[in-house]
Amino acid sequence: MAPPRLRRYGRRMHAIISGAGVAGLTLAGRLALDGWSVDVIERAAAPRSAGYLIDFFGPGFDAAERLGLLPALRERAHAYREVRTVDASGRVRSRMPVALVEQAAAGRYLTILRPQIVEALLAGLPDGVRMRWGTQIETVHDGARGSVLLSDGERLEGDVLVGADGVRSRVRRLLWGPDEQFVRPIGGLLAAAWIGEDRELAADLGGHVAMQVELDRQLLAAPVSETEVTGFAVLRGVEHQDARAAVVGMGVLGRRAVRSVREPYIDAVAQTVVEPWVRGRAVLVGDAAGAVSLLAGQGASLAIAGAERLAEELAFARHPSDVTAGLAAFEREWRPVVEREQARGRRNANAFAPHTRIELEAQRALWRAAAIPGVAALVARAAGGVTKAG
Ligand SMILES: Cc1cc2nc3c(=O)[nH]c(=O)nc-3n(C[C@H](O)[C@H](O)[C@H](O)COP(=O)(O)OP(=O)(O)OC[C@H]3O[C@@H](n4cnc5c(N)ncnc54)[C@H](O)[C@@H]3O)c2cc1C
């Protein structure tokens, strides 16, 4: 993280953050640099190693640069040479050089696993952040003051309580209401993502991403090391328990991609819509406040940029009234950005898993044209990156 600003004198402010994900850790690090003490409460007992590939660009890239995080992210990023679309028999139908996309983004783009973003954030945490793994907020006693009881029996008091605990936020459930009010599935789509040990497939993929787009289906496989491959699928009209069979049914790539699935993530593709984001001195950030969904390809980027924005608004707070004003300013400024990306994500739903023959053929034609420099950038922009088709 960037060098700390000069600490100001006076009472030390304290933040309680639920969720050691992308938004929570960014916020924790940035607040600590401004002299806050921070408790981060994470339900998982330790950082997770499983995850999916993230196309990282846009506002979060700029924020990561300001926060001094870019070197740590670049160190962990994965470089691919081409995105190759394949058909059901595994035959390559089109190739898009990733370098064209990087050039179009002026190098401000990288591909990284979500757990590696978390790892980079954890590695850069300054003093003043206390990590509490394997616990969660049991009850909030006073939302206005951020007084909480943890499941391990400890009670904490903070000047601000932050729900950075993802699409199914615990803080939101406790203070705003049940998930059903806020989580909006999109287009009947199911997302499945996993990592698997498969030296042979990793070698066969070489330095390339393989992608297959069919009616109501999309599948991607990419090596993440010499021995590991990550898979990602978007499926329409498929139930959770049928996801594996649906991927296998796509053909050669599907059969190979699921061979060694480890810790699969399977969930409905969804956005969260919450209004307002602030209740007393409790606030939501990242996916808890406004998930854009993987269809927008910007969720992690917005989580970092949004957390930075929130930290900036709280940086100079020294009294409860400063906190209240800072939270209001955060929502006023950041909500329009999130809502714009959410609208883009909803528009992308059909492009992700084409629903008609015409949409499918249009998408395949676009990928065939993607070897042309200007078109590659357009395809990547429409897709929200190179590891998602759309
Ligand atoms: C398959 C898939 C592909 C994606 N691809 C992209 C992409 O290419 N580009 C992109 O920018 N974004 C992408 N995203 C979106 C991106 O991953 C999210 O938007 C981003 O991680 C949101 O960050 P967050 O910190 O708000 O939530 P998360 O990163 O989800 O972190 C939430 C944290 O809260 C913890 N938590 C949950 N419940 C509790 C609880 N009760 N108590 C304490 N802690 C709790 C979780 O364990 C987790 O650590 C993708 C998402 C998916 C699902």
The ligand as a Tripos MOL2 file, in Angstrom:
@<TRIPOS>MOLECULE
LIG
   53    58     1     0     0
SMALL
NO_CHARGES

@<TRIPOS>ATOM
      1 C1        -17.7520  -16.6310  -11.3590 C.3       1 LIG1
      2 C2        -17.4510  -15.1820  -11.1560 C.ar      1 LIG1
      3 C3        -16.6400  -14.4910  -12.0520 C.ar      1 LIG1
      4 C4        -16.3430  -13.1420  -11.8520 C.ar      1 LIG1
      5 N1        -15.5310  -12.4900  -12.7260 N.ar      1 LIG1
      6 C5        -15.2100  -11.1940  -12.5100 C.ar      1 LIG1
      7 C6        -14.3370  -10.4990  -13.3970 C.ar      1 LIG1
      8 O1        -13.8640  -11.0300  -14.4160 O.2       1 LIG1
      9 N2        -14.0000   -9.2120  -13.0930 N.ar      1 LIG1
     10 C7        -14.4660   -8.5920  -11.9630 C.ar      1 LIG1
     11 O2        -14.0770   -7.4350  -11.7080 O.2       1 LIG1
     12 N3        -15.3110   -9.2190  -11.1280 N.ar      1 LIG1
     13 C8        -15.7060  -10.4890  -11.3670 C.ar      1 LIG1
     14 N4        -16.5510  -11.1300  -10.5190 N.ar      1 LIG1
     15 C9        -17.1480  -10.3780   -9.3810 C.3       1 LIG1
     16 C10       -16.2130  -10.2280   -8.1990 C.3       1 LIG1
     17 O3        -15.6650  -11.4510   -7.8000 O.3       1 LIG1
     18 C11       -16.9840   -9.6260   -7.0430 C.3       1 LIG1
     19 O4        -17.7530   -8.5490   -7.4880 O.3       1 LIG1
     20 C12       -16.0120   -9.1270   -5.9540 C.3       1 LIG1
     21 O5        -15.2740  -10.2140   -5.4290 O.3       1 LIG1
     22 C13       -16.7990   -8.4440   -4.8510 C.3       1 LIG1
     23 O6        -15.9710   -8.1470   -3.7660 O.3       1 LIG1
     24 P1        -16.5560   -8.0400   -2.2960 P.3       1 LIG1
     25 O7        -15.3970   -7.7550   -1.4280 O.co2     1 LIG1
     26 O8        -17.7290   -7.1500   -2.2830 O.co2     1 LIG1
     27 O9        -17.1210   -9.4960   -1.9790 O.3       1 LIG1
     28 P2        -16.3150  -10.8480   -1.8980 P.3       1 LIG1
     29 O10       -15.0480  -10.7520   -2.6530 O.co2     1 LIG1
     30 O11       -17.3100  -11.8930   -2.2410 O.co2     1 LIG1
     31 O12       -15.9360  -10.9720   -0.3610 O.3       1 LIG1
     32 C14       -16.8920  -11.1470    0.6380 C.3       1 LIG1
     33 C15       -16.1870  -11.7280    1.8700 C.3       1 LIG1
     34 O13       -17.1210  -11.7750    2.9320 O.3       1 LIG1
     35 C16       -16.9950  -13.0380    3.5790 C.3       1 LIG1
     36 N5        -18.2440  -13.3240    4.2430 N.ar      1 LIG1
     37 C17       -19.3970  -13.7890    3.7000 C.ar      1 LIG1
     38 N6        -20.3050  -13.9400    4.6670 N.ar      1 LIG1
     39 C18       -19.7300  -13.5590    5.8300 C.ar      1 LIG1
     40 C19       -20.1970  -13.4840    7.1680 C.ar      1 LIG1
     41 N7        -21.4220  -13.8820    7.5130 N.pl3     1 LIG1
     42 N8        -19.3550  -13.0120    8.1070 N.ar      1 LIG1
     43 C20       -18.0710  -12.6480    7.7740 C.ar      1 LIG1
     44 N9        -17.5900  -12.7190    6.5230 N.ar      1 LIG1
     45 C21       -18.4140  -13.1540    5.5660 C.ar      1 LIG1
     46 C22       -16.6690  -13.9950    2.4390 C.3       1 LIG1
     47 O14       -16.1170  -15.1970    2.9250 O.3       1 LIG1
     48 C23       -15.6780  -13.1590    1.6420 C.3       1 LIG1
     49 O15       -14.3900  -13.2780    2.1380 O.3       1 LIG1
     50 C24       -16.8940  -12.4650  -10.7260 C.ar      1 LIG1
     51 C25       -17.7250  -13.1430   -9.8330 C.ar      1 LIG1
     52 C26       -18.0120  -14.4790  -10.0480 C.ar      1 LIG1
     53 C27       -18.9190  -15.1870   -9.0730 C.3       1 LIG1
@<TRIPOS>BOND
     1     1     2 1
     2     2     3 ar
     3     2    52 ar
     4     3     4 ar
     5     4     5 ar
     6     4    50 ar
     7     5     6 ar
     8     6     7 ar
     9     6    13 1
    10     7     8 2
    11     7     9 ar
    12     9    10 ar
    13    10    11 2
    14    10    12 ar
    15    12    13 ar
    16    13    14 ar
    17    14    15 1
    18    14    50 ar
    19    15    16 1
    20    16    17 1
    21    16    18 1
    22    18    19 1
    23    18    20 1
    24    20    21 1
    25    20    22 1
    26    22    23 1
    27    23    24 1
    28    24    25 2
    29    24    26 1
    30    24    27 1
    31    27    28 1
    32    28    29 2
    33    28    30 1
    34    28    31 1
    35    31    32 1
    36    32    33 1
    37    33    34 1
    38    33    48 1
    39    34    35 1
    40    35    36 1
    41    35    46 1
    42    36    37 ar
    43    36    45 ar
    44    37    38 ar
    45    38    39 ar
    46    39    40 ar
    47    39    45 ar
    48    40    41 1
    49    40    42 ar
    50    42    43 ar
    51    43    44 ar
    52    44    45 ar
    53    46    47 1
    54    46    48 1
    55    48    49 1
    56    50    51 ar
    57    51    52 ar
    58    52    53 1
@<TRIPOS>SUBSTRUCTURE
     1 LIG1         1 GROUP 0 **** ****
